[in-house]
Amino acid sequence: MKIDHVHFYVEDATVWRDWFVNHLGFRSVNSNISSVHTCTEVVKNGVVCFLLSSALLPTSPVAEFLRQHPPGVADVAFVIEDVEAAIALAQTHGAIVLQPIQEQQVGNVAFRCGKIAAWGGLTHTLIERSRVTTAQAVLTTENTFTAIDHIVLNVAVGELESAVAWYEKILDFQPQQSFKIQTDRSALYSQVMVSRNGTVQLPINEPASPNSQIQEFLDVNRGSGIQHIALRTPNLIRAIAQFRARGLSLLSVPQTYYSQIKQRPNLPLSALELEAIAQQEILVDWKEDAQNAVLLQIFTQPIFGQPTFFFEFIERRYQAQGFGEGNFRALFEAIESEQIKRGTLS
């Protein structure tokens, strides 16, 4: 299994195509997948592919989605080996099949796909290809991203256990790291789910306090949904400098954070590199027993104007694993600061 693409439903696909091109260095890809009722743009950067759809008519599924939710991720598509077996397994465990298996062709590439309902307005398209087209993307110095590192799903209070069980039974995901992050103001629970082959990581978050940022997301999103997508890059410092120059808005990190980093034993960064990291306000974490395995992370402001969906950019040095509990807490506190600015957290 791997992620084939992520499908966003937005108010104007052309505007958001230009946003991805201008702010994140994606390229627009010509496609013939628009319809009478829906305009769809495709953007790619390396192996990362996003579909952006907006409604042309009230009968568009995008129009229906936007009547129920703000703009955001509607579908996460997975490439799998056997779509018939996957759909049959999903039905056995009670999943709702939204689209039976269909034979489709784009250009000279044939594939079979079906679609199942997940949490809230989220769906999963399951794709079986006659040949793997995602490998055709050639990584060059012009490509900023090497993979979708992980995708985070927020679910309502009391739903974490059932969501974990759903992904275990329906898509054969396995539980890995779990977190409980708590500050003086709010808290969350998180369980990381990973596909059997280890290529897809899906942390699932549940609010653990009434004013949690997860609860704020659920309130504004009007239900469960994808909170953020992490894009992996081999040089985060350079990428973020470029994104800032293009006008991308990112979460602020106080410089006191870097003073605390300097106090940790076995700092695996030179003074010059830590200065560059602090200048770009990047989070950094490592384990004492594997200090070369450094995890660098940074997060955008919500991109759609409401406190729902945002992007994370991540660099894993020496195959650093996991999500960095220190970084996780720092992110939680940074989003709390934004909640305070919005007046939703006292």
Secondary structure, DSSP 8 states (H G I E B T S, - for coil): -EEEEEEEE-S-HHHHHHHHHHHH--EEE------SSEEEEEEEETTEEEEEEEESSTTSHHHHHHHHS-SEEEEEEEE-S-HHHHHHHHHHTT--EEEEEEEEEETTEEEEEEEEE-STT-EEEEEEESS--GGG----TT---SEEEEEEEE--TT-HHHHHHHHHHHH--EEEEEEEEE-SS-EEEEEEEE-TTS--EEEEEEESSTT-HHHHHHHHHTS-EEEEEEEE-S-HHHHHHHHHHTT--B----THHHHHHHHSSS--S-HHHHHHHHHHT-EEEEETTEEEEEEEEEEB--TTSSSS-EEEEEEEGGG--S--HHHHHHHHHHHHHHHHHHTS--
